[in-house]
Amino acid sequence: MSDKLKDKRILLVDDDSDILISMQAAFEPTGAVIETASNGNKAVELAEKHDPDLVVLDMMLPGRSGFLVLEKIKSKKPKNAKPFVIMITGNQGARHKMYAESLGVSEYLNKPVKLDKLIATAERLLSPPPAAV
């Protein structure tokens, strides 16, 4: 396993505890610093407090939807500034994807998400760009 995520702060947000536990188990071997939230309000609180490098965000959440969380944590930040956000959803609609992209989402993945794909996407988003030659 690569160390591309070592010491990166990653916030995992999902109201399904099984999914949250699975994602946490997948990310732990990467050396990332993991935090979890099971509702939108807690996600915003943790994001503001700890300034994560990456947020893996479910769209449908109690308290505050994934869209409202995304809007709150990405407002007033340049498009490619952290936190990068991977939104995961069971909703197949293109309209939701376009809306998420307008709010600054980095990736939009449909559930069920393969955990290796999730890790690879996180590594790609958090890896420094190759040096210009």
N, C-alpha and C positions, 0 to 999 in steps of 0.2 A: 504494500500500500504506500502511496506517495505521501509526502508530508506537505502538500500544497495547502492543506487546511489547518496545519499545526498552529495553535495559538490564535486562530481566527475566532471571533465571537459570532456564534450562530444562535438565532432565536427561532425555535420551532413552535408553530402555533396551529393547533387542531383541537376541536372539541371531542374527537373520538380518541379515548385514552389508548386503545390498541394501536392506532396509527401513530400517535405521539410516541409511545414506547418503542415501536418498530423503528421510527425515524431516529430516535435518540440512540438506539442500539447500533444503527447503521453508521451514525456520525461519530460515536465515541472512539472507535479505533483510529480515526483520522487525526486525533490530537487537538481537535477544535474544542473551544470552551463553549459548552452547550447550556442554553437556558430554554425552558418550556413555558408555554401559556396555553390554557384551554378555553380562553374567551378573548374577545377583541379588546376589552378595556384593559385587561392584564397585559396583553401584547403591547399596547401603546405605552403603558406605564414602564414596562421593562425596556422597550426600545428607547424611550426618552432617558431612562436612567443609565443604561449601559452602552448605548451607541453601538449596536452590533454591526458587523461587517455584512452579514447576510440574514435575511428573514425568510423562512419557509412558511408560507401563509395559506391557510385554508380559506376558501371564499365564504362558506356558510358558517358563521360563528355566533354564539350567544353574546349578548351585551352590545356588540358593535360588529358589523359585518366586516369581512375581509376587505371590501372596497373602502369602507370608512377608515379602517386601520391603515391601509395603503395610502390613502389620501393624507392622513395625519402625519405619517412618518416620512413621506416623500415631499410634502409641501415645503417650499422655500429651499429646496435642494436641487442642484443641477442634475440633469437626466442620468449621467453616469457616475454620480457620487454614491457613496455608501449611505444607508444600507442598500445592497442589491436585494431584490425581492423575487422569490420564486413563488408564484401563486399556484396552488393545487386545488383542483375542483372536480366534482362529479358532473358539472354542467358542461354539456358539449356545445353550447351555443356560441357562435362567432361574435355576437353582439357583446357578450360579457368579456370576451377576450379583447375586443377592440377598446372597450371601456377601461379595462385594466391597463392596457398599453398606454392609453391617454393619461392615466394617473401615474405612470412611471414604472410599471412592473418590468422586471428584467426578463423573466421567463414565465410562461403560462403552460402548466402541464395538467393533463386530464388524469383523474383517478381511474383505476388503480395505477399508481406510479411505481415503476420498478425502482427499488432503492439504489441499485447500482447506477441507474440513469440519474437519479436525484443527486447522488454524490458526484458523479461526473459533471453534471451541470453546475453544481456548487464550485467544484475545482476550476472549471472553465471561467466562471464569473469572477472568482477571487484570485486567479493567477495574474501576475503582472504581464502586461503586453510584451511581446518580444521586442528587444531593443532594435531600434532602427539602424540599419547598416549604412 
